[in-house]
């Protein structure tokens, strides 16, 4: 029996109207970071911040509707919703996938929330493809979610400079089986659980609940719990794991690094972005540095791909490499063959 093909038929994003600039971020650090350093080293010209009504789930709804318009399909035709939105949402212990299902009218879909931090979208693409291939009753899966973890950042904490770029927004993809355009090819994921509690929100969980004494700190308590250990371990394994994911995803796609036409990657410091392009022998035109948006976690790859299509950086026949890493720690890559065959 021939293996089913799976492709992307719809893309949607939602970006809040409000921004803060590099100068604003510099002021929040109380001068620890200058405006020029925020721009040049951290690579942030400005970043989106949530406005009134921009909850994680609500932003997801808006991105989902855009993806449905892009795909020109009805919400009723969606079979599954995989929500990659963050745990920081309007109401804890509510299921974001089901909120989105109701609000967009996807009455025939079931849904589940997934979490792999900033790797969740790339992970969900692999999961959606595998689900469609293994279950003939599933034709269309929506991957969708919102992100606003920047709410938790304490700009006065120098260890948090790697997260000063956290912004807000939402994205959605619709994957469909038995089509031969924008095909999802190989994927590869690596995890290192030794880093699972080296970063996170310090206050508000079971071990350290919010009290009258800590409430003023609770909502800016995203921390590196073990910054020295985390830095040391990442220096040891991060690049190797990333390139293993890249090479294995390409191998599963019957491709090599020379076949990469576009890199859709999360936002991180400018020097690392430039180094990565050079290591993959790619030009600046073969990726988009999200310096005008910040880091929307797992939304970054969707935003990068949508921007690239609008700017004609991705064309029929191009091989798109989506690349992610998430605290926990997880590295992931997948390959998409853009266009129709």
C-alpha positions in Angstrom: 0.0 0.0 0.0 1.4 3.4 -0.9 2.3 5.7 1.9 0.1 8.8 2.2 1.6 12.2 1.5 1.0 15.1 3.8 1.3 18.8 2.9 0.6 22.2 4.3 -2.5 23.8 2.8 -3.0 26.9 5.1 -0.9 29.3 7.1 -2.1 32.0 9.4 -0.6 34.4 12.0 -1.9 37.0 14.4 0.4 39.8 15.6 -0.6 42.3 18.3 -0.6 46.0 17.3 1.5 47.1 20.2 5.3 47.0 20.3 8.2 48.0 22.6 11.5 49.1 21.1 15.2 48.4 21.9 15.2 51.7 23.7 12.3 50.6 25.9 14.1 47.3 26.7 17.3 49.2 27.6 15.3 51.4 30.1 13.8 48.3 31.6 17.3 46.9 32.3 18.1 50.1 34.2 21.0 50.7 31.8 22.6 47.3 32.1 22.0 47.0 28.4 22.4 50.0 26.1 20.0 50.6 23.2 22.7 49.8 20.7 23.6 46.6 22.5 20.0 45.5 22.5 19.9 46.1 18.7 23.2 44.8 17.7 24.0 42.0 20.1 20.5 40.7 21.1 19.1 41.6 17.7 16.0 43.3 18.8 14.8 46.4 16.9 11.4 46.1 18.5 9.1 43.3 19.6 5.4 42.7 19.8 3.7 42.9 23.2 0.1 41.9 24.0 -2.7 44.4 24.1 -6.1 44.2 25.7 -7.8 40.9 24.8 -4.6 39.3 23.5 -4.8 36.2 25.6 -2.9 33.1 24.4 -6.1 31.2 23.5 -7.8 34.3 21.9 -4.8 35.0 19.7 -4.8 31.4 18.7 -8.4 31.8 17.5 -7.4 34.7 15.3 -4.5 32.9 13.7 -6.7 29.8 13.1 -9.2 31.9 11.2 -6.5 33.3 9.0 -5.2 29.8 8.2 -8.7 28.7 7.2 -9.0 31.7 4.9 -5.6 30.9 3.4 -6.6 27.3 2.8 -10.1 28.3 1.6 -11.7 25.5 3.6 -14.4 25.3 6.3 -13.7 24.9 10.0 -16.0 21.8 9.9 -13.5 20.0 7.6 -10.8 20.0 10.3 -10.5 16.6 12.0 -8.0 17.3 14.7 -6.6 20.4 16.5 -3.1 20.1 17.9 -2.7 23.2 20.1 1.0 24.3 20.5 0.1 27.4 22.5 1.8 28.1 25.8 0.6 27.1 29.2 0.4 30.8 30.2 -3.2 31.4 29.1 -6.4 33.1 30.1 -7.4 30.3 32.6 -5.1 27.5 33.9 -6.3 24.0 33.4 -8.5 24.8 30.5 -7.8 23.1 27.2 -6.8 25.6 24.5 -7.4 23.3 21.6 -11.0 22.9 22.6 -11.5 26.7 23.2 -10.2 27.3 19.7 -12.3 24.4 18.3 -15.5 26.1 19.6 -14.6 29.6 18.6 -13.8 28.8 15.0 -16.7 26.3 14.6 -14.6 23.2 14.1 -17.4 21.0 15.3 -16.1 17.8 13.8 -12.7 18.0 15.3 -11.2 16.7 18.5 -8.3 18.4 20.1 -5.4 18.2 22.5 -2.8 20.6 23.9 0.9 19.8 23.3 3.9 21.3 25.1 7.5 21.2 24.0 8.3 24.8 24.6 9.7 26.6 21.6 10.0 23.2 19.7 6.3 22.6 19.9 5.3 23.6 16.3 8.2 21.6 14.7 7.3 18.7 16.9 3.6 19.0 16.1 4.3 19.0 12.4 5.9 15.6 12.8 3.1 14.3 15.0 0.4 15.6 12.6 2.1 13.9 9.6 2.4 10.6 11.5 -1.2 10.8 12.6 -2.5 11.4 9.1 -0.4 8.6 7.7 -1.5 6.1 10.3 -5.2 6.9 10.5 -7.2 7.0 7.3 -10.1 8.7 9.1 -7.9 11.8 9.6 -7.6 14.1 6.6 -6.9 17.6 8.0 -5.1 18.6 11.2 -4.7 22.2 12.4 -1.6 23.1 14.4 -2.3 26.4 16.3 -1.5 28.4 19.3 -0.6 31.7 20.9 2.4 32.9 22.9 3.1 35.7 25.4 5.7 34.3 27.9 7.4 37.7 27.8 5.0 38.7 30.6 7.2 36.8 33.0 10.6 38.4 32.1 12.4 40.4 34.8 14.6 42.8 32.8 16.6 43.6 35.9 17.9 40.0 36.0 21.1 39.9 34.0 20.8 36.1 33.6 17.6 36.6 31.6 19.1 38.6 28.7 18.6 35.5 26.5 14.9 35.9 27.0 14.6 39.7 26.7 13.4 39.0 23.1 10.2 37.1 24.2 7.3 38.7 22.4 3.6 37.9 21.7 1.6 36.5 18.8 0.0 33.4 17.4 0.3 31.1 14.4 -1.5 28.3 12.7 -0.8 25.7 10.0 -3.3 23.3 8.4 -1.9 19.9 7.2 -3.8 17.7 4.8 -3.3 14.1 3.7 -3.2 12.8 0.2 -2.1 15.9 -1.5 1.1 16.6 -3.4 2.0 20.2 -2.6 4.0 21.7 0.2 4.9 18.2 1.3 6.2 17.5 4.8 9.2 15.4 4.4 11.6 14.2 7.2 11.8 15.3 10.8 14.1 14.6 13.7 14.0 15.5 17.4 16.5 15.2 20.3 15.8 15.8 24.0 18.1 16.2 27.0 16.1 15.9 30.2 19.1 16.7 32.4 18.1 20.4 31.6 14.4 19.9 32.4 14.4 22.1 35.5 17.2 24.5 34.7 14.8 27.2 33.4 11.1 27.9 34.2 8.7 30.0 36.2 9.9 29.9 39.8 6.7 31.0 41.5 3.1 29.7 41.0 3.5 26.0 40.9 2.9 23.3 43.5 6.4 23.6 44.9 6.3 27.3 45.3 2.8 28.7 45.2 1.9 32.3 45.0 1.4 33.9 48.5 0.9 37.4 49.9 4.7 37.6 50.4 5.8 36.7 46.9 2.9 38.0 44.7 4.8 41.1 43.6 7.6 38.8 42.2 5.5 35.9 41.0 4.6 37.4 37.6 8.2 38.2 36.7 9.7 34.9 37.9 10.7 33.3 34.7 14.3 32.3 35.7 17.4 30.3 34.9 17.5 28.1 38.0 20.9 26.8 37.3 22.5 29.3 34.8 26.1 27.9 35.1 25.0 24.3 34.7 22.7 25.1 31.8 25.3 27.2 30.0 28.0 24.5 30.4 25.7 21.7 29.2 24.5 23.7 26.2 28.0 24.5 25.2 28.7 20.7 25.3 25.8 19.4 23.3 23.6 22.1 21.7 25.3 22.7 18.4 26.0 19.0 17.9 22.3 18.1 18.6 21.1 20.8 16.3 23.2 19.7 13.4 22.3 16.1 14.1 18.6 17.1 13.8 19.3 19.0 10.6 21.2 16.1 9.0 18.9 13.4 10.1 15.8 15.3 8.9 17.5 15.9 5.6 18.6 12.3 5.3 15.0 11.1 5.9 14.0 13.5 3.1 16.7 12.1 0.7 18.4 15.5 0.8 21.7 17.0 2.0 22.6 20.5 3.4 23.3 21.6 -0.2 19.6 21.2 -0.9 18.4 23.7 1.7 16.8 26.7 0.0 15.3 28.5 3.0 15.8 28.4 6.8 12.9 29.1 9.1 14.4 29.4 12.5 13.5 31.0 15.8 14.9 34.4 16.9 18.1 34.5 18.9 21.1 36.8 19.2 22.3 38.2 15.9 25.8 36.7 15.9 24.3 33.2 16.3 21.9 33.7 13.4 24.7 34.9 11.2 27.0 32.0 12.3 24.3 29.4 11.6 23.7 30.8 8.1 27.4 30.6 7.4 27.6 27.1 8.8 24.8 26.0 6.4 26.3 28.0 3.5 23.2 30.1 3.2 22.8 33.8 2.3 20.9 36.4 4.3 18.2 36.2 1.7 17.6 32.5 2.5 16.3 33.3 6.0 14.5 36.1 7.8 16.0 37.5 11.0 13.0 38.4 13.2 14.5 41.5 14.7 11.2 43.5 14.1 9.1 40.9 15.9 11.1 39.3 18.7 10.9 35.7 19.7 7.3 34.3 19.8 8.4 30.9 20.9 7.0 28.2 18.8 5.2 30.7 16.5 8.5 31.8 15.0 8.8 29.2 12.3 5.2 29.9 11.1 5.9 33.6 11.0 9.2 33.1 9.2 7.6 30.9 6.6 4.6 33.3 6.0 6.9 36.3 5.7 9.2 34.4 3.3 6.3 33.5 1.1 5.1 37.2 1.0 8.6 38.3 0.1 9.0 35.6 -2.5 12.0 34.1 -0.7 10.3 30.7 -0.9 9.2 29.5 -4.3 7.9 26.3 -5.9 10.5 23.6 -5.7 12.4 25.0 -2.7 13.3 22.9 0.3 12.4 24.7 3.5 14.2 23.7 6.7 12.3 24.5 9.9 14.6 24.6 12.9 13.8 25.0 16.6 15.1 24.6 20.2 13.3 24.7 23.4 14.2 24.8 27.1 13.8 21.5 28.7 15.9 20.9 26.5 14.8 20.0 23.0 16.2 20.4 19.5 14.1 19.7 16.4 14.1 20.1 12.6 11.8 19.2 9.7 11.9 19.6 6.0 9.1 20.9 3.7 9.2 20.6 -0.1 7.4 23.7 -1.2 5.1 23.8 -4.2 3.1 21.3 -6.1 4.3 18.1 -7.7 
